């Protein structure tokens, strides 16, 4: 996607995908009456919908299942397949994006639902699958797709032909593979660090459950232990959102402070270091936005209840998120309350049939929890502290690697940087 004046690197070709290069398989319009809410047996597979592919690596969050019949075999999705959302918001909306691309990394096969498509090289001697994946992750490709989409900004659509007609500057196949190899190396390192963090978190959870998991609110507690309320043991504040119509208070550039949404928490691990939006310093002052200190556990309590993370710097949040700030002189830690709340069934707190409307900030502040004695808390902290430090360091590495990869991707796609052995 270069301008006419741009000079193509030697050996590259200006073209479109077209059917000679790319296969695009649209998903099947499964009938909702045939869905099962659980995997009944081995003949049932998860059905991937737009929400499972549009915002990063494909997932099985809130999936339904469908019986696999012979006529559905062509819609079977396997590990490493490339998936794209054909419906969603315009890319500038930063939510469920039309053209959002995912790599399917799970071992369990899935079925491809309507308005989701699979992308695959039509000829492996002309086009490389890993190159395809990275090309569609490129912001320039995403914005081109958004501008070609039909419908409204909140319900944009693209077709198979829209994808096939995307212009690209195509390197020779060996250079495609070399470009993809460089970018995949970053992705693999990031994936390994995330997997390591998951293992470390599981270790911390195991230690927590062994030490504290057997004691409930109404149990007879060991000497020196007690039950306290979250709002009395922590300084709890709730986030705030400036008027959305006044766009000057918001930025997607690193100015002011990072502003956390529930989606941002969902995209983070134990620690959050990246948000999709910032609030300006003027907004913070004008609307008295509560500042969350570094190393504070934050908790979502509206819409999506019970998501947790720990801040890596001073941050802000919207009004659906509570901040559990440590009080001076307390023996409680952010790590302890993070692990405690991870084991809490928030659905049990609701007094109505809908968890979306059942939880409010008052209920969070009045939440009872078991508090071990000071000696036990300090002993526990001495054990898990090194685990959390490693997770935090890994998270910083992930952020650095992600920024480097994202800066490198467009330069490789344009040919501004050539992979060693291909520069002429």
C-alpha positions as CSV (number, residue, x, y, z in Angstrom):
1,X,0.0,0.0,0.0
2,X,2.4,2.6,-1.2
3,X,1.6,5.8,-3.2
4,X,2.3,5.9,-6.9
5,X,5.4,7.9,-6.3
6,X,6.9,5.3,-4.0
7,X,9.6,3.2,-5.5
8,X,9.1,-0.5,-5.0
9,X,12.1,-2.5,-3.6
10,X,13.8,-4.5,-6.3
11,X,12.1,-7.8,-6.9
12,X,8.8,-6.7,-5.4
13,X,5.5,-6.6,-7.3
14,X,2.5,-4.2,-7.0
15,X,-0.6,-6.3,-7.1
16,X,-3.8,-7.3,-5.2
17,X,-4.4,-10.6,-3.5
18,X,-6.8,-12.0,-6.0
19,X,-7.9,-15.6,-6.0
20,X,-4.5,-16.6,-7.6
21,X,-2.8,-15.7,-4.3
22,X,-5.4,-16.0,-1.5
23,X,-8.2,-18.4,-0.5
24,X,-10.9,-16.8,1.6
25,X,-13.4,-19.2,3.2
26,X,-16.6,-17.6,4.7
27,X,-18.0,-19.2,7.8
28,X,-21.3,-21.1,7.9
29,X,-24.6,-19.7,9.1
30,X,-25.2,-22.2,11.9
31,X,-28.7,-22.1,13.4
32,X,-28.8,-21.0,17.0
33,X,-31.4,-23.6,17.9
34,X,-28.8,-26.3,17.2
35,X,-26.2,-24.8,19.6
36,X,-25.3,-26.5,22.8
37,X,-24.0,-24.6,25.8
38,X,-21.4,-27.3,26.6
39,X,-19.3,-29.9,24.8
40,X,-21.7,-32.9,24.9
41,X,-19.2,-35.4,23.4
42,X,-16.3,-35.5,21.0
43,X,-18.6,-34.9,18.1
44,X,-19.3,-31.4,19.3
45,X,-16.8,-28.5,18.7
46,X,-16.8,-24.8,19.7
47,X,-18.2,-22.4,17.2
48,X,-16.0,-19.3,16.7
49,X,-18.0,-16.1,16.4
50,X,-16.7,-12.6,15.6
51,X,-16.2,-11.8,19.3
52,X,-13.7,-14.7,19.5
53,X,-11.5,-13.5,16.7
54,X,-11.8,-9.7,16.3
55,X,-9.5,-8.6,19.2
56,X,-6.3,-10.6,19.0
57,X,-5.6,-14.3,19.2
58,X,-8.6,-16.5,18.8
59,X,-10.2,-17.6,22.0
60,X,-13.0,-19.8,23.4
61,X,-14.6,-17.2,25.7
62,X,-18.3,-17.8,26.1
63,X,-18.4,-20.2,23.1
64,X,-21.3,-22.4,22.2
65,X,-20.9,-25.9,20.6
66,X,-22.3,-27.6,17.5
67,X,-22.4,-31.2,16.3
68,X,-19.9,-31.8,13.6
69,X,-21.5,-33.3,10.5
70,X,-19.8,-34.2,7.2
71,X,-21.1,-31.1,5.5
72,X,-19.4,-28.9,8.1
73,X,-16.0,-30.4,7.8
74,X,-14.8,-27.6,5.4
75,X,-15.6,-25.1,8.2
76,X,-13.3,-26.9,10.7
77,X,-10.6,-24.6,12.1
78,X,-7.2,-26.1,13.1
79,X,-4.1,-24.8,14.9
80,X,-2.3,-22.0,13.1
81,X,-5.3,-21.1,10.8
82,X,-5.7,-17.3,10.1
83,X,-9.1,-15.9,10.9
84,X,-10.6,-12.5,10.1
85,X,-13.8,-10.7,11.3
86,X,-16.0,-9.6,8.4
87,X,-18.3,-7.5,10.7
88,X,-17.5,-5.1,13.5
89,X,-16.7,-1.5,14.3
90,X,-14.5,0.7,12.2
91,X,-10.8,0.4,13.3
92,X,-10.8,3.9,14.9
93,X,-13.4,2.6,17.3
94,X,-10.8,0.4,19.0
95,X,-13.3,-2.2,20.0
96,X,-14.6,-5.3,18.1
97,X,-12.9,-4.3,14.8
98,X,-14.0,-5.2,11.3
99,X,-11.0,-6.9,9.7
100,X,-9.6,-7.9,13.1
101,X,-7.3,-10.8,12.5
102,X,-6.4,-13.7,14.7
103,X,-4.1,-16.8,14.7
104,X,-5.8,-19.9,16.0
105,X,-3.4,-21.3,18.5
106,X,-5.5,-23.9,20.4
107,X,-5.2,-27.6,20.0
108,X,-8.9,-28.3,20.0
109,X,-10.5,-27.7,16.6
110,X,-13.4,-25.3,16.2
111,X,-16.1,-24.5,13.6
112,X,-16.2,-21.3,11.7
113,X,-19.4,-19.2,12.1
114,X,-20.8,-16.7,9.6
115,X,-19.2,-13.3,9.2
116,X,-15.9,-14.8,10.1
117,X,-13.5,-16.0,7.4
118,X,-10.4,-18.1,7.1
119,X,-7.4,-16.8,5.1
120,X,-4.9,-19.2,3.5
121,X,-2.4,-19.0,0.7
122,X,-3.8,-20.2,-2.6
123,X,-0.4,-21.1,-3.8
124,X,2.4,-21.6,-1.3
125,X,5.0,-20.9,-4.0
126,X,3.6,-17.4,-4.4
127,X,2.4,-16.5,-0.9
128,X,3.4,-17.4,2.6
129,X,0.8,-17.9,5.4
130,X,2.9,-16.2,8.1
131,X,3.4,-13.2,5.8
132,X,-0.4,-13.0,5.3
133,X,-1.0,-13.0,9.0
134,X,1.4,-10.1,9.6
135,X,0.2,-8.2,6.6
136,X,-3.3,-8.2,8.0
137,X,-2.1,-7.2,11.5
138,X,-0.5,-4.1,9.9
139,X,-2.3,-0.9,10.9
140,X,-2.2,0.4,7.3
141,X,-4.1,-2.7,6.2
142,X,-6.6,-2.4,9.0
143,X,-7.4,1.2,8.2
144,X,-7.7,0.4,4.5
145,X,-10.2,-2.4,5.3
146,X,-12.1,0.1,7.5
147,X,-12.3,2.6,4.8
148,X,-13.5,0.1,2.3
149,X,-16.2,-1.3,4.6
150,X,-19.9,-0.7,4.2
151,X,-22.5,0.1,6.8
152,X,-22.1,2.4,9.8
153,X,-19.1,3.0,12.0
154,X,-20.6,0.7,14.7
155,X,-21.7,-2.0,12.2
156,X,-19.2,-2.1,9.4
157,X,-19.0,-5.0,6.9
158,X,-16.5,-6.4,4.4
159,X,-16.8,-9.1,1.9
160,X,-14.6,-11.7,0.3
161,X,-14.1,-9.5,-2.7
162,X,-13.1,-6.6,-0.4
163,X,-10.3,-8.8,0.9
164,X,-9.2,-10.1,-2.5
165,X,-9.0,-6.6,-3.9
166,X,-6.7,-5.2,-1.1
167,X,-3.6,-3.8,-2.8
168,X,-0.2,-5.0,-1.7
169,X,3.4,-4.7,-2.6
170,X,4.4,-8.4,-2.7
171,X,8.0,-9.5,-2.1
172,X,9.4,-12.7,-3.6
173,X,8.4,-15.8,-1.7
174,X,11.8,-16.2,0.0
175,X,11.8,-12.7,1.3
176,X,8.2,-13.1,2.5
177,X,9.4,-16.1,4.5
178,X,12.3,-14.1,5.9
179,X,10.1,-11.1,6.9
180,X,7.6,-13.5,8.6
181,X,10.5,-15.3,10.4
182,X,11.7,-12.0,11.9
183,X,8.2,-11.0,13.1
184,X,7.3,-14.6,14.2
185,X,10.4,-14.6,16.4
186,X,9.0,-11.7,18.3
187,X,5.6,-13.3,18.6
188,X,7.1,-16.6,19.8
189,X,9.2,-14.8,22.5
190,X,6.1,-12.8,23.7
191,X,4.0,-16.1,23.7
192,X,6.7,-17.9,25.8
193,X,6.8,-15.1,28.3
194,X,3.0,-15.1,28.6
195,X,3.0,-18.8,29.1
196,X,5.7,-18.5,31.7
197,X,3.6,-15.9,33.5
198,X,0.6,-18.2,33.5
199,X,2.7,-20.9,35.1
200,X,4.1,-18.5,37.7
201,X,0.6,-17.3,38.5
202,X,-0.7,-20.8,38.9
203,X,2.2,-21.5,41.3
204,X,1.3,-18.4,43.4
205,X,-2.3,-19.5,43.4
206,X,-1.3,-23.0,44.6
207,X,0.7,-21.6,47.5
208,X,-2.2,-19.3,48.4
209,X,-4.7,-22.1,48.4
210,X,-2.5,-24.3,50.5
211,X,-2.0,-21.6,53.1
212,X,-5.4,-19.9,53.2
213,X,-7.8,-21.7,50.9
214,X,-9.3,-23.9,53.6
215,X,-10.6,-21.0,55.8
216,X,-13.9,-19.4,55.0
217,X,-15.7,-16.4,56.5
218,X,-17.8,-18.5,58.9
219,X,-15.1,-21.0,59.9
220,X,-13.3,-21.0,63.2
221,X,-10.1,-19.2,62.4
222,X,-6.6,-19.7,63.8
223,X,-5.4,-17.4,66.6
224,X,-4.8,-13.9,65.5
225,X,-6.8,-14.2,62.3
226,X,-10.0,-12.2,61.7
227,X,-12.6,-11.2,59.2
228,X,-12.5,-7.6,57.8
229,X,-14.4,-5.6,55.2
230,X,-12.7,-4.6,52.0
231,X,-13.7,-1.0,52.4
232,X,-12.3,-0.8,55.9
233,X,-9.0,-2.5,55.2
234,X,-8.3,-0.7,51.9
235,X,-8.8,2.9,50.7
236,X,-11.2,2.2,47.9
237,X,-11.9,4.7,45.2
238,X,-13.9,4.4,42.0
239,X,-12.9,5.6,38.6
240,X,-14.5,8.3,36.5
241,X,-15.2,9.1,32.8
242,X,-15.2,12.7,31.4
243,X,-18.0,13.5,29.0
244,X,-17.4,11.4,25.9
245,X,-18.7,14.1,23.5
246,X,-15.9,16.4,24.7
247,X,-13.1,14.5,22.8
248,X,-10.4,16.9,23.9
249,X,-10.1,15.0,27.3
250,X,-9.1,11.7,25.6
251,X,-6.1,10.7,23.7
252,X,-4.7,7.5,22.1
253,X,-1.2,9.1,22.4
254,X,0.9,8.9,25.6
255,X,-0.1,12.1,27.2
256,X,-1.5,12.7,30.7
257,X,-2.1,9.3,32.4
258,X,-3.2,5.9,31.2
259,X,-6.9,5.4,31.6
260,X,-8.0,1.8,32.2
261,X,-11.1,0.2,30.8
262,X,-12.6,-3.3,31.5
263,X,-11.3,-4.3,28.1
264,X,-7.8,-3.2,29.0
265,X,-7.9,-5.3,32.2
266,X,-9.1,-8.3,30.1
267,X,-6.1,-7.8,27.8
268,X,-3.6,-7.7,30.6
269,X,-2.2,-10.3,32.9
270,X,-1.5,-9.9,36.6
271,X,0.0,-6.6,35.8
272,X,-1.4,-3.9,33.5
273,X,1.0,-1.6,31.7
274,X,-0.9,-0.8,28.5
275,X,-4.2,0.9,27.9
276,X,-5.9,2.0,24.7
277,X,-6.6,5.5,25.9
278,X,-5.1,8.3,28.0
279,X,-6.8,11.2,29.9
280,X,-5.1,14.6,29.6
281,X,-3.8,16.4,32.7
282,X,-6.5,19.0,32.2
283,X,-9.2,16.3,32.3
284,X,-7.8,14.9,35.5
285,X,-7.9,18.3,37.2
286,X,-11.3,19.5,35.8
287,X,-13.2,16.3,36.6
288,X,-11.3,15.4,39.7
289,X,-10.4,11.9,38.3
290,X,-9.0,9.7,41.1
291,X,-5.4,8.7,40.5
292,X,-4.5,5.0,41.2
293,X,-1.1,4.6,42.8
294,X,1.4,2.2,41.4
295,X,1.1,-1.4,42.7
296,X,-2.6,-1.2,43.4
297,X,-5.0,-4.0,42.7
298,X,-8.0,-2.9,40.6
299,X,-11.3,-4.8,40.2
300,X,-14.1,-4.5,37.6
301,X,-17.5,-4.6,39.2
302,X,-19.9,-3.6,36.4
303,X,-20.8,-5.4,33.1
304,X,-17.9,-7.8,33.4
305,X,-17.5,-8.5,37.1
306,X,-14.4,-9.8,38.9
307,X,-11.6,-9.0,36.5
308,X,-8.4,-8.1,38.3
309,X,-5.0,-6.7,37.6
310,X,-2.3,-4.7,39.4
311,X,-1.0,-1.3,38.2
312,X,2.6,-0.8,37.2
313,X,2.5,3.0,37.4
314,X,0.0,5.8,38.4
315,X,-3.1,5.3,36.3
316,X,-6.8,6.2,36.0
317,X,-9.9,4.2,35.3
318,X,-13.5,4.4,34.3
319,X,-16.4,4.2,36.8
320,X,-16.8,0.4,36.4
321,X,-13.5,-0.3,38.2
322,X,-12.7,-0.1,41.9
323,X,-9.2,0.7,43.2
324,X,-8.0,-1.2,46.3
325,X,-5.3,1.2,47.6
326,X,-3.1,0.1,50.4
327,X,-3.4,2.0,53.7
328,X,-0.3,3.3,55.6
329,X,0.9,0.7,58.1
330,X,-1.1,-2.2,56.7
331,X,0.4,-5.7,56.5
332,X,-1.9,-6.5,53.7
333,X,-0.4,-6.5,50.2
334,X,-1.8,-6.0,46.7
335,X,-0.5,-9.5,45.8
336,X,-2.5,-11.1,48.7
337,X,-5.8,-9.4,47.8
338,X,-5.3,-10.1,44.1
339,X,-5.0,-13.8,44.8
340,X,-7.8,-13.8,47.4
341,X,-10.2,-12.1,45.0
342,X,-9.2,-14.4,42.1
343,X,-10.6,-17.2,44.2
344,X,-13.9,-15.4,45.0
345,X,-17.2,-16.4,43.3
346,X,-18.5,-12.9,42.4
347,X,-21.7,-14.5,41.0
348,X,-22.6,-15.5,44.6
349,X,-22.7,-11.8,45.6
350,X,-25.5,-10.9,43.3
351,X,-29.0,-10.5,44.7
352,X,-30.7,-10.5,41.3
353,X,-30.7,-12.9,38.4
354,X,-28.4,-10.7,36.4
355,X,-24.8,-10.3,37.6
356,X,-24.5,-7.3,35.3
357,X,-26.8,-5.3,37.6
358,X,-26.3,-7.1,40.9
359,X,-23.0,-5.7,42.0
360,X,-22.2,-2.1,43.0
361,X,-19.5,-0.2,44.7
362,X,-21.2,-0.4,48.1
363,X,-21.3,-4.2,47.9
364,X,-17.6,-4.2,47.0
365,X,-16.7,-2.1,50.0
366,X,-18.8,-4.2,52.4
367,X,-17.3,-7.5,51.1
368,X,-16.0,-9.6,54.0
369,X,-12.7,-11.4,53.7
370,X,-10.4,-13.5,55.9
371,X,-7.3,-11.7,57.2
372,X,-4.4,-13.9,58.5
373,X,-2.3,-12.6,61.3
374,X,0.7,-10.3,60.6
375,X,3.3,-13.1,60.9
376,X,1.5,-15.3,58.4
377,X,1.1,-12.5,55.9
378,X,4.8,-11.6,56.1
379,X,5.8,-15.2,55.7
380,X,3.5,-15.6,52.7
381,X,4.8,-12.4,51.1
382,X,8.4,-13.6,51.5
383,X,7.5,-16.6,49.4
384,X,5.4,-15.1,46.6
385,X,7.3,-11.8,46.3
386,X,9.9,-13.3,44.0
387,X,7.2,-14.9,41.9
388,X,5.4,-11.6,41.4
389,X,8.7,-9.8,40.6
390,X,9.4,-12.3,37.9
391,X,5.9,-11.9,36.4
392,X,6.3,-8.1,36.5
393,X,9.7,-8.3,34.8
394,X,8.3,-10.6,32.1
395,X,5.4,-8.2,31.6
396,X,7.9,-5.4,31.0
397,X,9.8,-7.5,28.5
398,X,6.5,-8.3,26.7
399,X,5.7,-4.6,26.5
400,X,9.2,-3.8,25.1
401,X,9.1,-6.7,22.6
402,X,5.5,-5.7,21.4
403,X,6.6,-2.1,20.8
404,X,9.6,-3.2,18.9
405,X,7.7,-5.6,16.8
406,X,4.9,-3.1,16.1
407,X,7.5,-0.5,15.0
408,X,9.4,-3.0,12.8
409,X,6.3,-4.5,11.1
410,X,5.4,-1.5,8.8
411,X,9.0,-0.9,7.8
412,X,9.4,-4.6,6.8
413,X,6.1,-4.5,4.9
414,X,7.0,-1.4,3.0
415,X,10.6,-2.6,2.3
416,X,12.1,0.3,4.2
417,X,14.1,-2.3,6.1
418,X,15.3,-5.4,4.2
419,X,16.1,-8.7,5.9
420,X,19.7,-9.6,5.7
421,X,20.4,-11.5,2.4
422,X,17.7,-9.7,0.5
423,X,18.8,-6.1,0.5
424,X,20.0,-5.1,-3.0
